[in-house]
Amino acid sequence: MTTSLIRRGIPHVPGRVPLLGDIRNIDRRRPLQNEMALAASLGPIYERKVVGLHFIYAAGGRLAAQCSDEQHWERELYGPVTELRRFMPRSLFTAESSDPLWGQAHRIFTPAFTQTAMRRYHHAMQWMADDLVAEWSGGCGVVDVHSAMTRATGEAIGRAGFGRNLGLFGATADGAASRAFFDAMAAMLRMTADAGSQLPGIGILRRWQREPTVRRHIKLLNGFADDIVADRVQHPTDDEDLLNLMLTVRDPETGQRLPPENLRAQLLTFLVAGAETTAALLEVALHFIAADRQLQDELRAGISARGGFDYQAVTGMRLVRHVLNECLRLWPPVPGYLRKARSDQNLGGYRIPAGQTVFVLALAAQRDREVWGPDAGAFDPYRFEPDRLRANPERFFQPWGVGPRSCIGRQFAFQQATLLIARILSDFELTTDGAPLVINEHGTIRPAPYRLNIRRLHGSVEK
């Protein structure tokens, strides 16, 4: 670290109050969007001190990239992630990197997300897309996007990952239990996010008040996951899916299988984290597509030119993927991550001592004009064209996280999102009432529920 460059006094929110610190300008409902707005005036690095707690934010693209360097920084769990341990202990998402079980699970699950695996899952994804299109075709011309995307992403994981139709489309015996599961999941995400943003003292009281409800939700979530595992144990298959990996594959390093008590947590991780984040991405994308008729027509033409919806056709839908990337840039479902300095660091001219944590505010860093250009705040999927990307070599874009703890299921999520948008646009014209996109924060960030108008098109592409 070059000490001659070190400055004193990281910028902070104006109006600091003795003892309470930077308690002003806190938005508990949308805290990170509030921090993104503050970063515009405070700069690429700033701090908050609130009732004895100390937060440093890296909001600039270059500083965010610096913190993402695994040689000098490492992952640190925070807030909502630690709260999720209540029902997903020692899972891929919630375990410490030093936990041997994390490494074991990561090695076991890695083969489940190769290109070969994606080809195997594609049929189940198509089945899910067919069900959604059929439901929308028989509707009244107005769709609840939040409900549809929650069910679609949940079904994709259930069918492709666990060989199980969750019954979220149509009337099936499993449908009621699955809907109750996703309702409980949404409630738990809201409560864990709220617990992570409470001030000391107040948080303890609210936690005590909510404890009976939390326990009831956790019991439901655990029971749902246990039923899936028990059903596969009683009716084994030779499917090469996530569930069989959990049950049968041995870690190539240790020779051990996942312990039985860990199966539930890993299964819940894929259902909760996978469905929630992919649904959020799809909801953002459909909003922008419905609001731009020219883009919608261009997307539809490109989809039609691919001639179908098999695996190879979907992977080649370049403009759909640009749209998804741009949505991930502007509204990443996971809006940031915590990093801990492995040694003393110089971050933006300020000394960050070893062991200090810094929150990488990806929500702001991915809109940084210094690395993305003057129009960084605008929705423009064409910025992901190769020549445009080359014009911004220092761009920061890490919606899936960084290092070995980056999202293991990102290829699965991207493939199903591409396929679902392609199927929707080949069958329907989308329009919106012009209302702005409102983003909620419940651990992840996701649009507030909204509706779209749809009109069935004639002569859709052959399925």
Buried (B, 14 or more C-beta within 10 A) or exposed (E): BEEEEBEEEBBBBEEBEEEEBBBEEBBEEBBBBBBBBBBEEBBBBBBBBBBEEEBBBBBBBBBBBBBBBEEBBBBBBBBBBEBBBBBBBBBBBBBEBEEEBBBBBBBBBEEBBEEEBBBBBBEBBBBBBBBBBEBBEEEEEEBBBBBBBBBBBBBBBBBBBBBBBBBBBEEEEBBEBBBBBBEBBBBBBBBBBBBBBBBEEEBEEBBEEBEEEBEEBBEBBBEBBEBBBEEBEEEEEEBBBBBBBBBEBEBEEEEEBBEEEBBBBBBBBBBBBBBBBBBBBBBBBBBBBBBBEEBBEBBBEBBBEBEBBBBEBBBBBBBBBBBBBBBBBBBBBBBBBBBBBBEBBBBBEBBBEEEBBBBBBBBBBBBBEBBBBEEBEEBBBEBBEEEBEEEBEEBBBBBBBBBEBBBBBBBBBBBBBBBBBBBBBBBBBBBBEEEEBEBBBBBBBBBEEBBBBBEBEEEBBEE
